[in-house]
Amino acid sequence: MIDTIIIVIFGIIMIVFAALAVNSKKIVHSAVWLMMFLFTIAASFIFLGASLVGAIELLVFVGAIVTLLVFTLMLTGGKEVE
Protein backbone atom coordinates (compact mmCIF):
# COMPACT_ATOMS: atom_id res chain seq x y z
CA MET A 1 0.00 0.00 0.00
CA ILE A 2 2.75 2.45 0.89
CA ASP A 3 4.56 1.54 -2.34
CA THR A 4 1.53 2.57 -4.37
CA ILE A 5 1.28 5.89 -2.54
CA ILE A 6 4.95 6.66 -3.16
CA ILE A 7 4.66 5.81 -6.87
CA VAL A 8 1.59 8.07 -7.18
CA ILE A 9 3.50 10.89 -5.45
CA PHE A 10 6.44 10.41 -7.85
CA GLY A 11 3.97 10.49 -10.75
CA ILE A 12 2.41 13.75 -9.59
CA ILE A 13 5.84 15.32 -9.11
CA MET A 14 6.86 14.17 -12.60
CA ILE A 15 3.75 15.74 -14.14
CA VAL A 16 4.43 19.04 -12.34
CA PHE A 17 8.09 19.13 -13.46
CA ALA A 18 7.14 18.26 -17.05
CA ALA A 19 4.50 21.01 -17.13
CA LEU A 20 6.99 23.52 -15.73
CA ALA A 21 9.58 22.50 -18.34
CA VAL A 22 7.12 23.02 -21.17
CA ASN A 23 5.57 26.26 -19.88
CA SER A 24 8.70 28.06 -18.67
CA LYS A 25 9.50 31.29 -20.47
CA LYS A 26 13.27 31.07 -20.00
CA ILE A 27 15.12 28.35 -21.87
CA VAL A 28 17.65 27.66 -19.11
CA HIS A 29 14.83 27.28 -16.59
CA SER A 30 13.18 24.78 -18.94
CA ALA A 31 16.43 22.79 -19.00
CA VAL A 32 16.56 22.80 -15.19
CA TRP A 33 12.95 21.60 -14.95
CA LEU A 34 13.73 18.90 -17.52
CA MET A 35 16.67 17.82 -15.37
CA MET A 36 14.44 17.64 -12.29
CA PHE A 37 11.90 15.61 -14.29
CA LEU A 38 14.60 13.14 -15.30
CA PHE A 39 15.83 12.93 -11.69
CA THR A 40 12.34 11.93 -10.55
CA ILE A 41 12.16 9.29 -13.28
CA ALA A 42 15.49 7.88 -12.10
CA ALA A 43 14.32 7.97 -8.48
CA SER A 44 11.16 6.08 -9.35
CA PHE A 45 13.19 3.43 -11.21
CA ILE A 46 15.49 3.04 -8.23
CA PHE A 47 12.50 2.83 -5.87
CA LEU A 48 10.90 0.12 -8.02
CA GLY A 49 14.06 -1.99 -7.74
CA ALA A 50 15.54 -1.31 -11.17
CA SER A 51 18.74 0.25 -9.85
CA LEU A 52 20.69 -0.30 -13.07
CA VAL A 53 18.04 1.45 -15.16
CA GLY A 54 17.94 4.31 -12.66
CA ALA A 55 21.72 4.67 -12.73
CA ILE A 56 21.75 4.63 -16.53
CA GLU A 57 19.00 7.26 -16.53
CA LEU A 58 21.09 9.48 -14.27
CA LEU A 59 24.32 8.99 -16.22
CA VAL A 60 22.99 9.22 -19.75
CA PHE A 61 20.08 11.62 -19.60
CA VAL A 62 20.86 13.89 -16.67
CA GLY A 63 24.62 13.67 -16.92
CA ALA A 64 25.04 13.95 -20.67
CA ILE A 65 21.99 15.19 -22.52
CA VAL A 66 20.87 17.96 -20.15
CA THR A 67 24.47 19.12 -19.69
CA LEU A 68 24.89 19.25 -23.47
CA LEU A 69 21.62 21.16 -23.75
CA VAL A 70 22.69 23.73 -21.15
CA PHE A 71 26.11 24.24 -22.75
CA THR A 72 24.49 24.61 -26.18
CA LEU A 73 22.04 27.18 -24.87
CA MET A 74 24.75 29.18 -23.15
CA LEU A 75 27.10 29.11 -26.14
CA THR A 76 24.44 30.08 -28.67
CA GLY A 77 22.83 32.71 -26.44
CA GLY A 78 19.33 31.20 -26.28
CA LYS A 79 16.60 33.81 -26.31
CA GLU A 80 13.57 34.06 -24.05
CA VAL A 81 10.16 33.23 -25.42
CA GLU A 82 7.83 36.21 -25.49
DAHUDA-V468513 format. One record per residue. RES is the residue in one letter. SS is DSSP state (2 for helix, 1 for strand, 0 for the rest). NEAR is the number of other C-alpha atoms within 10 Angstrom. Layout:
res = <RES;RES>
ss = <SS;SS>
near = <NEAR;NEAR>
//
This chain:
res = <M;I;D;T;I;I;I;V;I;F;G;I;I;M;I;V;F;A;A;L;A;V;N;S;K;K;I;V;H;S;A;V;W;L;M;M;F;L;F;T;I;A;A;S;F;I;F;L;G;A;S;L;V;G;A;I;E;L;L;V;F;V;G;A;I;V;T;L;L;V;F;T;L;M;L;T;G;G;K;E;V;E>
ss = <0;2;2;2;2;2;2;2;2;2;2;2;2;2;2;2;2;2;2;2;2;2;2;0;0;0;2;2;2;2;2;2;2;2;2;2;2;2;2;2;2;2;2;2;2;2;2;0;0;0;2;2;2;2;2;2;2;2;2;2;2;2;2;2;2;2;2;2;2;2;2;2;2;2;2;2;0;0;0;0;0;0>
near = <5;7;10;9;10;13;15;12;13;18;15;12;16;21;13;13;21;18;15;17;22;14;12;15;14;14;21;19;16;20;19;18;21;22;22;18;23;21;18;19;20;24;19;20;18;16;15;12;11;13;15;12;14;22;15;13;20;19;13;12;18;20;13;12;13;17;15;13;14;18;13;12;15;13;9;9;10;13;12;10;8;5>
//
